[in-house]
């Protein structure tokens, strides 16, 4: 065999071997060998807005998360919400029930039995009392020769009592009368009127240690003159909060 033919054969052999190897190899698999993903979304409770509320006061809040179902139930600690509105799988509108002070777990239970909890998701604080002029002062009026509170004034004191209980300072009750009657009688009647308001406030929960009374009788009229229109404005107790 000539040297030229031998060289050509040596060049062709590797190529033939490579071609046979390619034919023997299995065809490539274009599919990825990965675990099939579960398309379902797991139930999650992510947040609530607002994230705080006042103790013993119900309010409406929005609960955010994933996997919520129509008919889901929501509990705040051991207390279940009376009303839950399903908006979509990520949103629930909840009527938060009255709760005690503290941090509360929020649990969602779907109709299919799944549940999830947001630990310490809601903070419940003391009620915030708004101090207004109606809490700082008030005037209560009385019938002739009477120290009995009228129904409208009992209602007014009932509205003021929670504010007065939280408001710092002392509550001064000043009893007054119209100009008829003796000085001694009017001083005693003014005191009875002030004491009547004091006793009613104590019954509403205002501390007696913060209440003081005094009678001015007829000495400090709100309006001067005579006649029923004037006298009616002078038969009164003035409530004043002092620091």
GROMACS elastic network, one bead per residue, 0.5 to 0.9 nm:
[ bonds ]
;  ai    aj funct       b0    kb
    1     4     6  0.82946   500
    1     5     6  0.66510   500
    1     6     6  0.67776   500
    2     5     6  0.54532   500
    2     6     6  0.63978   500
    2     7     6  0.88399   500
    3     6     6  0.51502   500
    3     7     6  0.62999   500
    3     8     6  0.87947   500
    4     7     6  0.52967   500
    4     8     6  0.64072   500
    4     9     6  0.88361   500
    5     8     6  0.51188   500
    5     9     6  0.62530   500
    5    10     6  0.87161   500
    6     9     6  0.51877   500
    6    10     6  0.63116   500
    6    11     6  0.88064   500
    7    10     6  0.51950   500
    7    11     6  0.64653   500
    7    12     6  0.89620   500
    8    11     6  0.51921   500
    8    12     6  0.64319   500
    8    13     6  0.89838   500
    9    12     6  0.51555   500
    9    13     6  0.63002   500
   10    13     6  0.56289   500
   10    14     6  0.75956   500
   11    14     6  0.65673   500
   11    15     6  0.73889   500
   12    15     6  0.53530   500
   12    16     6  0.63289   500
   12    17     6  0.88426   500
   13    16     6  0.52260   500
   13    17     6  0.62884   500
   13    18     6  0.87192   500
   14    17     6  0.51179   500
   14    18     6  0.61425   500
   14    19     6  0.86253   500
   15    18     6  0.51685   500
   15    19     6  0.62540   500
   15    20     6  0.87891   500
   16    19     6  0.51410   500
   16    20     6  0.63395   500
   16    21     6  0.87614   500
   17    20     6  0.51923   500
   17    21     6  0.62946   500
   17    22     6  0.88403   500
   18    21     6  0.51354   500
   18    22     6  0.64167   500
   18    23     6  0.88837   500
   19    22     6  0.53021   500
   19    23     6  0.65302   500
   19    24     6  0.89211   500
   20    23     6  0.51708   500
   20    24     6  0.63047   500
   20    25     6  0.88335   500
   21    24     6  0.51661   500
   21    25     6  0.62692   500
   22    25     6  0.53445   500
   22    26     6  0.84277   500
   23    26     6  0.79115   500
   23    27     6  0.89531   500
   25    28     6  0.86653   500
   26    29     6  0.87458   500
   29    32     6  0.79447   500
   31    34     6  0.88056   500
   34    37     6  0.86940   500
   37    40     6  0.89108   500
   38    41     6  0.81228   500
   40    67     6  0.83195   500
   41    44     6  0.87236   500
   41    66     6  0.68415   500
   41    67     6  0.55226   500
   42    66     6  0.68549   500
   42    67     6  0.56454   500
   42    68     6  0.89942   500
   42   114     6  0.89855   500
   43    65     6  0.75133   500
   43    66     6  0.54046   500
   43    68     6  0.63735   500
   43   108     6  0.85008   500
   43   110     6  0.84158   500
   43   114     6  0.72336   500
   43   115     6  0.67991   500
   43   116     6  0.62134   500
   44    64     6  0.85470   500
   44    65     6  0.51653   500
   44    66     6  0.50162   500
   44    67     6  0.64886   500
   44    68     6  0.78824   500
   44    90     6  0.88889   500
   44   108     6  0.84177   500
   44   115     6  0.82219   500
   44   116     6  0.57564   500
   44   117     6  0.75773   500
   44   118     6  0.82014   500
   45    48     6  0.85067   500
   45    63     6  0.75238   500
   45    64     6  0.62852   500
   45    66     6  0.67470   500
   45    67     6  0.88414   500
   45    68     6  0.87455   500
   45    90     6  0.89128   500
   45   106     6  0.79700   500
   45   107     6  0.77097   500
   45   108     6  0.72647   500
   45   116     6  0.62577   500
   45   117     6  0.61980   500
   45   118     6  0.55767   500
   46    63     6  0.78060   500
   46    64     6  0.56377   500
   46    66     6  0.79128   500
   46   117     6  0.89148   500
   46   118     6  0.66935   500
   46   121     6  0.86553   500
   47    50     6  0.89830   500
   47    51     6  0.75901   500
   47    62     6  0.84866   500
   47    63     6  0.60558   500
   47    64     6  0.52887   500
   47    65     6  0.68405   500
   47   118     6  0.74596   500
   47   121     6  0.68261   500
   47   122     6  0.88006   500
   48    51     6  0.53151   500
   48    52     6  0.86646   500
   48    61     6  0.67140   500
   48    62     6  0.56347   500
   48    64     6  0.60704   500
   48    65     6  0.89638   500
   48   106     6  0.88980   500
   48   121     6  0.71022   500
   48   122     6  0.73069   500
   49    52     6  0.78995   500
   49    61     6  0.55433   500
   49    62     6  0.52193   500
   49    63     6  0.65766   500
   49    64     6  0.81866   500
   50    53     6  0.73843   500
   50    60     6  0.85895   500
   50    61     6  0.60008   500
   50    62     6  0.73279   500
   50   122     6  0.83192   500
   51    61     6  0.83252   500
   51   121     6  0.68976   500
   51   122     6  0.51306   500
   51   123     6  0.63517   500
   51   124     6  0.87287   500
   52   103     6  0.88899   500
   52   121     6  0.86687   500
   52   122     6  0.54465   500
   52   124     6  0.55684   500
   52   125     6  0.73124   500
   53    56     6  0.89454   500
   53    57     6  0.75789   500
   53    58     6  0.81733   500
   53    59     6  0.75457   500
   53    96     6  0.89713   500
   53    99     6  0.87171   500
   53   122     6  0.76590   500
   53   123     6  0.64887   500
   53   125     6  0.62509   500
   53   126     6  0.85658   500
   53   127     6  0.83778   500
   54    57     6  0.57298   500
   54    58     6  0.80652   500
   54    59     6  0.87969   500
   54    98     6  0.84499   500
   54    99     6  0.80537   500
   54   100     6  0.85887   500
   54   101     6  0.77788   500
   54   123     6  0.85542   500
   54   124     6  0.54523   500
   54   126     6  0.56039   500
   54   128     6  0.72915   500
   55    58     6  0.82905   500
   55    98     6  0.65767   500
   55    99     6  0.54692   500
   55   100     6  0.52502   500
   55   101     6  0.54409   500
   55   102     6  0.86206   500
   55   124     6  0.56207   500
   55   125     6  0.56089   500
   55   126     6  0.54630   500
   55   127     6  0.58424   500
   56    97     6  0.78555   500
   56   100     6  0.61312   500
   56   101     6  0.82290   500
   56   124     6  0.88592   500
   56   126     6  0.87822   500
   56   127     6  0.81018   500
   57    96     6  0.86544   500
   57    97     6  0.73321   500
   57    99     6  0.71469   500
   57   127     6  0.80230   500
   58    95     6  0.71084   500
   58    96     6  0.54670   500
   58    99     6  0.77433   500
   59    94     6  0.85199   500
   59    95     6  0.59886   500
   59    96     6  0.53383   500
   59    97     6  0.70873   500
   59    98     6  0.80934   500
   60    93     6  0.72314   500
   60    94     6  0.57768   500
   60    96     6  0.57560   500
   60    97     6  0.88390   500
   61    92     6  0.85220   500
   61    93     6  0.59936   500
   61    94     6  0.53674   500
   61    95     6  0.65280   500
   61    96     6  0.67521   500
   62    91     6  0.69135   500
   62    92     6  0.58353   500
   62    94     6  0.60993   500
   62    95     6  0.89055   500
   63    90     6  0.81412   500
   63    91     6  0.56928   500
   63    92     6  0.50112   500
   63    93     6  0.61930   500
   63    94     6  0.70008   500
   64    89     6  0.89782   500
   64    90     6  0.56030   500
   64    92     6  0.66549   500
   64    93     6  0.89987   500
   65    68     6  0.72959   500
   65    89     6  0.77603   500
   65    91     6  0.65076   500
   65    92     6  0.85889   500
   66    89     6  0.58056   500
   66    91     6  0.77601   500
   67    88     6  0.89274   500
   67    89     6  0.51799   500
   67    90     6  0.64952   500
   67   110     6  0.86629   500
   68    71     6  0.88202   500
   68    72     6  0.68032   500
   68    86     6  0.78884   500
   68    88     6  0.71457   500
   68    90     6  0.60424   500
   68    91     6  0.72141   500
   68    92     6  0.76493   500
   68   108     6  0.80330   500
   68   109     6  0.85584   500
   68   110     6  0.67281   500
   69    72     6  0.55454   500
   69    86     6  0.72520   500
   69    88     6  0.77325   500
   69    89     6  0.60397   500
   69    90     6  0.89999   500
   69   109     6  0.88038   500
   69   110     6  0.57475   500
   69   111     6  0.70401   500
   69   112     6  0.84787   500
   70    85     6  0.80476   500
   70    86     6  0.53887   500
   70    87     6  0.81920   500
   70    88     6  0.78972   500
   70    89     6  0.80146   500
   70   110     6  0.77942   500
   70   111     6  0.78047   500
   71    84     6  0.78137   500
   71    85     6  0.80711   500
   71    86     6  0.70824   500
   71   109     6  0.89187   500
   71   110     6  0.68695   500
   71   111     6  0.61987   500
   72    84     6  0.73131   500
   72    85     6  0.85785   500
   72    86     6  0.75773   500
   72    92     6  0.86448   500
   72   108     6  0.66051   500
   72   109     6  0.55144   500
   72   111     6  0.58836   500
   73    80     6  0.75573   500
   73    81     6  0.73881   500
   73    82     6  0.88717   500
   73    83     6  0.84034   500
   73    84     6  0.66521   500
   73   107     6  0.81716   500
   73   108     6  0.57223   500
   73   109     6  0.51778   500
   73   110     6  0.65396   500
   73   111     6  0.80285   500
   74    79     6  0.87540   500
   74    80     6  0.59601   500
   74    81     6  0.56971   500
   74    82     6  0.86316   500
   74    83     6  0.85958   500
   74    84     6  0.70517   500
   74    94     6  0.76277   500
   74   106     6  0.70335   500
   74   107     6  0.56031   500
   74   109     6  0.64221   500
   74   110     6  0.89478   500
   75    78     6  0.64024   500
   75    79     6  0.54617   500
   75    81     6  0.56956   500
   75    96     6  0.88225   500
   75   105     6  0.80479   500
   75   106     6  0.58002   500
   75   107     6  0.51739   500
   75   108     6  0.66412   500
   75   109     6  0.83677   500
   76    79     6  0.51821   500
   76    80     6  0.60757   500
   76    81     6  0.71700   500
   76    96     6  0.77405   500
   76    97     6  0.80244   500
   76    99     6  0.82043   500
   76   104     6  0.61289   500
   76   105     6  0.57641   500
   76   107     6  0.65944   500
   76   122     6  0.82913   500
   77    80     6  0.78969   500
   77   104     6  0.56057   500
   77   105     6  0.51542   500
   77   106     6  0.63888   500
   77   107     6  0.76284   500
   78   105     6  0.88260   500
   79    97     6  0.73622   500
   79    98     6  0.88202   500
   79    99     6  0.80800   500
   80    83     6  0.88406   500
   80    96     6  0.85284   500
   80    97     6  0.75767   500
   81    84     6  0.68692   500
   81    94     6  0.68895   500
   81    95     6  0.59611   500
   81    96     6  0.57898   500
   81    97     6  0.58477   500
   82    94     6  0.83074   500
   82    95     6  0.65378   500
   82    96     6  0.78915   500
   82    97     6  0.72676   500
   83    93     6  0.83156   500
   83    94     6  0.60928   500
   83    95     6  0.54175   500
   83    96     6  0.82753   500
   84    92     6  0.66628   500
   84    93     6  0.57612   500
   84    95     6  0.65336   500
   85    91     6  0.88131   500
   85    92     6  0.56995   500
   85    94     6  0.64089   500
   85    95     6  0.87495   500
   86    89     6  0.77372   500
   86    91     6  0.67525   500
   86    93     6  0.65517   500
   86    94     6  0.88771   500
   87    90     6  0.77546   500
   87    91     6  0.54641   500
   87    92     6  0.56134   500
   87    93     6  0.70878   500
   88    91     6  0.52537   500
   88    92     6  0.70946   500
   89    92     6  0.80120   500
   96    99     6  0.82580   500
   99   102     6  0.85577   500
   99   104     6  0.87215   500
   99   124     6  0.71107   500
  100   103     6  0.89965   500
  100   124     6  0.67631   500
  100   125     6  0.81786   500
  100   126     6  0.88211   500
  101   104     6  0.88221   500
  101   123     6  0.77117   500
  101   125     6  0.52718   500
  101   126     6  0.65131   500
  102   120     6  0.87795   500
  102   122     6  0.83426   500
  102   123     6  0.59326   500
  102   124     6  0.51395   500
  102   125     6  0.67288   500
  103   119     6  0.86175   500
  103   120     6  0.50061   500
  103   121     6  0.69692   500
  103   122     6  0.56106   500
  103   124     6  0.60878   500
  103   125     6  0.87793   500
  104   118     6  0.88769   500
  104   119     6  0.71822   500
  104   121     6  0.60612   500
  104   122     6  0.51289   500
  104   123     6  0.63273   500
  104   124     6  0.75200   500
  105   117     6  0.66765   500
  105   118     6  0.57622   500
  105   121     6  0.55889   500
  105   122     6  0.67837   500
  106   116     6  0.83909   500
  106   117     6  0.54860   500
  106   118     6  0.51198   500
  106   119     6  0.65261   500
  106   120     6  0.72652   500
  106   121     6  0.61184   500
  106   122     6  0.72818   500
  107   115     6  0.69060   500
  107   116     6  0.56785   500
  107   118     6  0.63936   500
  107   119     6  0.84108   500
  108   114     6  0.83754   500
  108   115     6  0.54353   500
  108   116     6  0.55300   500
  108   117     6  0.64198   500
  108   118     6  0.86836   500
  109   112     6  0.82182   500
  109   113     6  0.64734   500
  109   114     6  0.58760   500
  109   116     6  0.68476   500
  109   117     6  0.89105   500
  110   113     6  0.55307   500
  110   114     6  0.54264   500
  110   115     6  0.61174   500
  110   116     6  0.89549   500
  111   114     6  0.74270   500
  112   115     6  0.89251   500
  117   121     6  0.87473   500
  118   121     6  0.54123   500
  118   122     6  0.87737   500
  119   122     6  0.84418   500
  120   123     6  0.72012   500
  125   128     6  0.83888   500
  129   162     6  0.78189   500
  129   163     6  0.60182   500
  129   166     6  0.69109   500
  129   167     6  0.80256   500
  130   135     6  0.89264   500
  130   163     6  0.71782   500
  131   134     6  0.80584   500
  131   135     6  0.61822   500
  131   136     6  0.75544   500
  131   163     6  0.65975   500
  131   164     6  0.86204   500
  131   166     6  0.89071   500
  131   167     6  0.70956   500
  132   135     6  0.53050   500
  132   136     6  0.64970   500
  132   137     6  0.89538   500
  132   163     6  0.86011   500
  133   137     6  0.61016   500
  133   138     6  0.82973   500
  134   137     6  0.55719   500
  134   138     6  0.61971   500
  134   160     6  0.72007   500
  135   138     6  0.74056   500
  135   159     6  0.89450   500
  135   160     6  0.57219   500
  135   161     6  0.82526   500
  135   163     6  0.61906   500
  135   164     6  0.62975   500
  135   167     6  0.81363   500
  135   240     6  0.85991   500
  135   241     6  0.77836   500
  136   164     6  0.81226   500
  136   167     6  0.86499   500
  136   171     6  0.86254   500
  136   239     6  0.78345   500
  136   240     6  0.59381   500
  136   241     6  0.50538   500
  136   242     6  0.81362   500
  137   171     6  0.89837   500
  137   238     6  0.73397   500
  137   239     6  0.51839   500
  137   241     6  0.62913   500
  138   156     6  0.87900   500
  138   157     6  0.89237   500
  138   237     6  0.83207   500
  138   238     6  0.59657   500
  138   239     6  0.50622   500
  138   240     6  0.69102   500
  139   153     6  0.88123   500
  139   236     6  0.65956   500
  139   237     6  0.57845   500
  139   239     6  0.61547   500
  139   240     6  0.89301   500
  140   149     6  0.80184   500
  140   150     6  0.84665   500
  140   153     6  0.60646   500
  140   156     6  0.87928   500
  140   197     6  0.86494   500
  140   235     6  0.85067   500
  140   236     6  0.53818   500
  140   237     6  0.52053   500
  140   238     6  0.64879   500
  140   239     6  0.79549   500
  141   149     6  0.78524   500
  141   150     6  0.76693   500
  141   153     6  0.76802   500
  141   232     6  0.74506   500
  141   233     6  0.71264   500
  141   234     6  0.79598   500
  141   235     6  0.57660   500
  141   237     6  0.65711   500
  141   238     6  0.88900   500
  142   145     6  0.81588   500
  142   146     6  0.62430   500
  142   147     6  0.64738   500
  142   148     6  0.69725   500
  142   149     6  0.67047   500
  142   150     6  0.69747   500
  142   177     6  0.89699   500
  142   193     6  0.80452   500
  142   232     6  0.75683   500
  142   233     6  0.88677   500
  142   234     6  0.89006   500
  142   235     6  0.54663   500
  142   236     6  0.57966   500
  142   237     6  0.82322   500
  143   146     6  0.53504   500
  143   147     6  0.76273   500
  143   148     6  0.79226   500
  143   149     6  0.88125   500
  143   150     6  0.83541   500
  143   232     6  0.74644   500
  143   235     6  0.71506   500
  144   147     6  0.86539   500
  144   177     6  0.88743   500
  144   178     6  0.86674   500
  144   231     6  0.87784   500
  144   232     6  0.79386   500
  144   235     6  0.74384   500
  145   177     6  0.87009   500
  145   186     6  0.89881   500
  145   189     6  0.73308   500
  145   235     6  0.88246   500
  146   149     6  0.84663   500
  146   189     6  0.77036   500
  146   192     6  0.87288   500
  146   193     6  0.77205   500
  147   189     6  0.70179   500
  147   190     6  0.79772   500
  147   191     6  0.88648   500
  147   192     6  0.58883   500
  147   194     6  0.81749   500
  147   195     6  0.86325   500
  147   196     6  0.65500   500
  147   197     6  0.89161   500
  148   192     6  0.89548   500
  148   193     6  0.72808   500
  148   196     6  0.69088   500
  148   197     6  0.88594   500
  149   152     6  0.82725   500
  149   153     6  0.62782   500
  149   154     6  0.63906   500
  149   193     6  0.81932   500
  149   196     6  0.71896   500
  149   197     6  0.73880   500
  149   200     6  0.88160   500
  150   153     6  0.53006   500
  150   154     6  0.63314   500
  150   155     6  0.87891   500
  151   154     6  0.50820   500
  151   155     6  0.63114   500
  151   156     6  0.86927   500
  152   155     6  0.51076   500
  152   156     6  0.62505   500
  152   157     6  0.87735   500
  153   157     6  0.61525   500
  153   158     6  0.84506   500
  154   157     6  0.51841   500
  154   158     6  0.61383   500
  154   159     6  0.87782   500
  154   197     6  0.88229   500
  154   200     6  0.79489   500
  155   159     6  0.64135   500
  155   160     6  0.87573   500
  156   159     6  0.52638   500
  156   160     6  0.63379   500
  156   161     6  0.87236   500
  157   161     6  0.58884   500
  157   197     6  0.85220   500
  157   200     6  0.80944   500
  157   201     6  0.70732   500
  157   204     6  0.84203   500
  158   161     6  0.53845   500
  158   162     6  0.78509   500
  158   201     6  0.80728   500
  158   204     6  0.69594   500
  159   162     6  0.69854   500
  159   163     6  0.79582   500
  160   163     6  0.54584   500
  160   164     6  0.60953   500
  160   165     6  0.86768   500
  161   165     6  0.60490   500
  161   166     6  0.87835   500
  161   201     6  0.67452   500
  161   204     6  0.63068   500
  161   205     6  0.72201   500
  161   206     6  0.65500   500
  162   165     6  0.51656   500
  162   166     6  0.66052   500
  162   167     6  0.86066   500
  162   204     6  0.83316   500
  162   205     6  0.80633   500
  162   206     6  0.79903   500
  163   166     6  0.53632   500
  163   167     6  0.58371   500
  164   168     6  0.79206   500
  164   171     6  0.80664   500
  164   206     6  0.68260   500
  164   241     6  0.84505   500
  165   168     6  0.81116   500
  165   205     6  0.71427   500
  165   206     6  0.51988   500
  165   207     6  0.71970   500
  166   206     6  0.89487   500
  167   170     6  0.87244   500
  167   241     6  0.85801   500
  168   241     6  0.85400   500
  168   242     6  0.85633   500
  168   243     6  0.70160   500
  169   210     6  0.73380   500
  169   241     6  0.63775   500
  169   242     6  0.54354   500
  170   209     6  0.83506   500
  170   211     6  0.61314   500
  170   212     6  0.76066   500
  170   240     6  0.83057   500
  170   241     6  0.56516   500
  170   242     6  0.52824   500
  170   243     6  0.63800   500
  171   210     6  0.58814   500
  171   212     6  0.63538   500
  171   213     6  0.86595   500
  171   239     6  0.68306   500
  171   240     6  0.57315   500
  171   242     6  0.62987   500
  171   243     6  0.89484   500
  172   210     6  0.83483   500
  172   211     6  0.60196   500
  172   213     6  0.59391   500
  172   214     6  0.78918   500
  172   238     6  0.80127   500
  172   239     6  0.58041   500
  172   240     6  0.51570   500
  172   241     6  0.61659   500
  172   242     6  0.71675   500
  173   194     6  0.56021   500
  173   195     6  0.81341   500
  173   197     6  0.75912   500
  173   198     6  0.73514   500
  173   211     6  0.74086   500
  173   212     6  0.60875   500
  173   214     6  0.64130   500
  173   215     6  0.84334   500
  173   237     6  0.64028   500
  173   238     6  0.57675   500
  173   240     6  0.65710   500
  173   241     6  0.89135   500
  174   190     6  0.77759   500
  174   191     6  0.80144   500
  174   193     6  0.85701   500
  174   194     6  0.59987   500
  174   212     6  0.86266   500
  174   213     6  0.59573   500
  174   214     6  0.50907   500
  174   215     6  0.56601   500
  174   216     6  0.70323   500
  174   236     6  0.82767   500
  174   237     6  0.52966   500
  174   238     6  0.50979   500
  174   239     6  0.65790   500
  174   240     6  0.82115   500
  175   187     6  0.82326   500
  175   189     6  0.79016   500
  175   191     6  0.56465   500
  175   192     6  0.77206   500
  175   193     6  0.57683   500
  175   195     6  0.84594   500
  175   213     6  0.76002   500
  175   214     6  0.61918   500
  175   216     6  0.60484   500
  175   217     6  0.67337   500
  175   235     6  0.82188   500
  175   236     6  0.62514   500
  175   238     6  0.67253   500
  176   186     6  0.77535   500
  176   187     6  0.78364   500
  176   189     6  0.79557   500
  176   191     6  0.80599   500
  176   193     6  0.78874   500
  176   194     6  0.83957   500
  176   215     6  0.62789   500
  176   216     6  0.55319   500
  176   218     6  0.59950   500
  176   219     6  0.78906   500
  176   220     6  0.71943   500
  176   221     6  0.73868   500
  176   222     6  0.89629   500
  176   234     6  0.64201   500
  176   235     6  0.56871   500
  176   236     6  0.52717   500
  176   237     6  0.59958   500
  176   238     6  0.80834   500
  177   180     6  0.80828   500
  177   186     6  0.59595   500
  177   187     6  0.78866   500
  177   189     6  0.72435   500
  177   190     6  0.59273   500
  177   215     6  0.89492   500
  177   216     6  0.78469   500
  177   217     6  0.51266   500
  177   219     6  0.82667   500
  177   220     6  0.85574   500
  177   221     6  0.76206   500
  177   231     6  0.79956   500
  177   232     6  0.89476   500
  177   234     6  0.55950   500
  177   236     6  0.65684   500
  177   237     6  0.88176   500
  178   181     6  0.81861   500
  178   186     6  0.79388   500
  178   217     6  0.77558   500
  178   218     6  0.54941   500
  178   219     6  0.88871   500
  178   221     6  0.70899   500
  178   226     6  0.89850   500
  178   230     6  0.81523   500
  178   231     6  0.50622   500
  178   232     6  0.74374   500
  178   233     6  0.81028   500
  178   234     6  0.50758   500
  178   235     6  0.55143   500
  178   236     6  0.87406   500
  179   182     6  0.84412   500
  179   183     6  0.87622   500
  179   186     6  0.82486   500
  179   217     6  0.84725   500
  179   218     6  0.53363   500
  179   219     6  0.82181   500
  179   221     6  0.80923   500
  179   226     6  0.81597   500
  179   231     6  0.72884   500
  179   234     6  0.82687   500
  180   183     6  0.88565   500
  180   186     6  0.80944   500
  180   218     6  0.81067   500
  180   231     6  0.85684   500
  181   184     6  0.83339   500
  181   185     6  0.63741   500
  181   186     6  0.63788   500
  181   218     6  0.89083   500
  182   185     6  0.52065   500
  182   186     6  0.61780   500
  182   187     6  0.85814   500
  183   186     6  0.52674   500
  183   187     6  0.61418   500
  183   188     6  0.86995   500
  183   217     6  0.68626   500
  183   218     6  0.71561   500
  183   219     6  0.85973   500
  184   187     6  0.52053   500
  184   188     6  0.63153   500
  184   189     6  0.86478   500
  184   217     6  0.80487   500
  185   188     6  0.52511   500
  185   189     6  0.61356   500
  185   190     6  0.85827   500
  185   217     6  0.80664   500
  186   190     6  0.59088   500
  186   191     6  0.84349   500
  186   215     6  0.85581   500
  186   216     6  0.81690   500
  186   218     6  0.62876   500
  187   190     6  0.51689   500
  187   191     6  0.62638   500
  187   192     6  0.87572   500
  187   215     6  0.57376   500
  187   216     6  0.61196   500
  187   218     6  0.73919   500
  188   191     6  0.51206   500
  188   192     6  0.62939   500
  188   193     6  0.87441   500
  188   215     6  0.74398   500
  188   217     6  0.73920   500
  189   192     6  0.50611   500
  189   193     6  0.62600   500
  189   194     6  0.87244   500
  189   215     6  0.80908   500
  189   217     6  0.71886   500
  190   193     6  0.51273   500
  190   194     6  0.63134   500
  190   195     6  0.86412   500
  190   214     6  0.79155   500
  190   216     6  0.66342   500
  190   217     6  0.52277   500
  190   218     6  0.83327   500
  190   235     6  0.83095   500
  190   236     6  0.80571   500
  190   237     6  0.77913   500
  191   194     6  0.51101   500
  191   195     6  0.60597   500
  191   196     6  0.84922   500
  191   213     6  0.73003   500
  191   214     6  0.62265   500
  191   216     6  0.81125   500
  191   217     6  0.79148   500
  192   195     6  0.50154   500
  192   196     6  0.60313   500
  192   197     6  0.87740   500
  192   215     6  0.84055   500
  193   196     6  0.50619   500
  193   197     6  0.65566   500
  193   198     6  0.87272   500
  193   215     6  0.84655   500
  193   236     6  0.76847   500
  193   237     6  0.66261   500
  194   197     6  0.53360   500
  194   198     6  0.62568   500
  194   199     6  0.87708   500
  194   212     6  0.88324   500
  194   213     6  0.58244   500
  194   214     6  0.68959   500
  194   215     6  0.71366   500
  194   236     6  0.87308   500
  194   237     6  0.60059   500
  194   238     6  0.84005   500
  194   239     6  0.89600   500
  195   199     6  0.60553   500
  195   200     6  0.85294   500
  195   212     6  0.89582   500
  195   213     6  0.67133   500
  195   214     6  0.87262   500
  196   199     6  0.52997   500
  196   200     6  0.62948   500
  196   201     6  0.87665   500
  197   200     6  0.51688   500
  197   201     6  0.62481   500
  197   202     6  0.87099   500
  197   237     6  0.78510   500
  197   239     6  0.88800   500
  198   201     6  0.52535   500
  198   202     6  0.62971   500
  198   203     6  0.87192   500
  198   206     6  0.89961   500
  198   208     6  0.78031   500
  198   211     6  0.67501   500
  198   212     6  0.78306   500
  198   213     6  0.75546   500
  199   202     6  0.51474   500
  199   203     6  0.62930   500
  199   204     6  0.88034   500
  199   208     6  0.84799   500
  200   203     6  0.50708   500
  200   204     6  0.64560   500
  201   205     6  0.65377   500
  201   206     6  0.55621   500
  201   207     6  0.82414   500
  201   208     6  0.83085   500
  201   211     6  0.87642   500
  202   205     6  0.51624   500
  202   207     6  0.61628   500
  202   208     6  0.59855   500
  202   211     6  0.86783   500
  203   206     6  0.73383   500
  205   208     6  0.87230   500
  206   209     6  0.86739   500
  206   210     6  0.76843   500
  206   211     6  0.81642   500
  207   210     6  0.56642   500
  207   211     6  0.71562   500
  208   211     6  0.52160   500
  208   212     6  0.81138   500
  209   212     6  0.79571   500
  215   237     6  0.89292   500
  216   219     6  0.56478   500
  216   220     6  0.64021   500
  217   220     6  0.73969   500
  217   221     6  0.87945   500
  218   221     6  0.62024   500
  218   234     6  0.79777   500
  218   235     6  0.88210   500
  220   223     6  0.88428   500
  220   234     6  0.84435   500
  221   224     6  0.62894   500
  221   231     6  0.88242   500
  221   233     6  0.83188   500
  221   234     6  0.55051   500
  221   235     6  0.86773   500
  222   230     6  0.85159   500
  222   233     6  0.66603   500
  222   234     6  0.55424   500
  223   226     6  0.89533   500
  223   230     6  0.59942   500
  223   231     6  0.79886   500
  223   233     6  0.68165   500
  223   234     6  0.66092   500
  224   230     6  0.68916   500
  224   231     6  0.86759   500
  224   234     6  0.87458   500
  225   230     6  0.63469   500
  225   231     6  0.81975   500
  226   229     6  0.78244   500
  226   230     6  0.57075   500
  226   231     6  0.65342   500
  227   230     6  0.55090   500
  227   231     6  0.61398   500
  227   232     6  0.86022   500
  228   232     6  0.58111   500
  228   233     6  0.85961   500
  229   232     6  0.54834   500
  229   233     6  0.67953   500
  230   233     6  0.54856   500
  230   234     6  0.66735   500
  231   234     6  0.51810   500
  231   235     6  0.64756   500
  232   235     6  0.54919   500
  232   236     6  0.80921   500
  233   236     6  0.68656   500
  234   237     6  0.88721   500
